[in-house]
C-alpha cells in the first residue's frame, strides 16, 4: 500500500468512524467526467484491496458509488487512520 494514499485517510474520513459518501461521479466510466472524484475512487479501490475500507450496503465499492452509498474504514483502516492522523506514516 502506497504511504501517500495512507496519509490521505484523515482527509477522506474526518474521524475513524465516519463514512465517505459516494455517488456515480466517482466511477471513471460515468458522465460527466469528474477527475478529482475519479482519483479519489482509485485510492478507495486500493484501500479496499488492502482491506482498509469496505463499502456500506453493497458488496463492491463500484456499486456503492453507482448507488450513491458510502464506504467506511475497517478496524485495520481505523488503525492506519490514527497513524496517519498523528503523522506516523
N, C-alpha and C positions, 0 to 999 in steps of 0.2 A: 504494500500500500504506500502510495506516494505521501511523504510527510507534508507536502504542500497542501494536499487535499485534507489531510487530518487537521491541519491548522485552521481550516475553514469551518470546522464543525461548530464552533461558537457563533459564527456568522449565520450559518444555516439554521441553527437551533439556539434560541436565546437562553434556554435552560435545558438541562438534560432530559426533562420530561415533556418538553414541547413537541408538537408535531409540525412538520413542514408541509404547508398546503401546496398541492399541485393542481394543475389544470392542463388541458390539451396543448397549450402553448409551449410546454416543456418538451413535448415529443418532437424530435427533429423532422419528422415527416409531415407535421401539421402545418397548415397555412392559416394566417400569415406567419412567416418565419419570425422567430424571436431569439436571436443569437445568444443573449445573456442567459435566458432560461434554458436553452439547449446545452450550454456549457455547464450549468448547474446540474442539469439532468444527467449529463455524462459523469459528473462527480458522484451523484447519487447512485448511479448504476454500479460504479466501482465500490462505493461504500456498501452497497447491498451484496456484491460478490464477496466482500470481506466479512460479511455478516455483522456489520456495524449498524445497519438500519434495516427496517422491514416496512413494507407497505401496510397501511391500515385499511382493512376491509377488502383487500384484493390479494391475489397470490403473487403478482408481479408489479414492479414499480411502473412499468408501461401502462398497465390497466388502471393503476391508481391515478396516473396523470390523465389518461383518456376519460376517466370517470370523475374527475375533479375531487379526488380523495386526498390523502396525505401519507406521509411516511414518518416513522419515529425511530429513535435510537433504541438499539438493543441494550442489554446490560453492558456488554462489551463496548458498544458505541458510547454509552454514557461514561464509561471509564476513560476512553480516549477523549471525550469531550472535556472532562475535568483536566486531563493532561494538557490539552490544547489551550484551555481557558487560563491555566496557570503558567503558560509559556514553557512547559516542559517538553514540548515537541518542536 
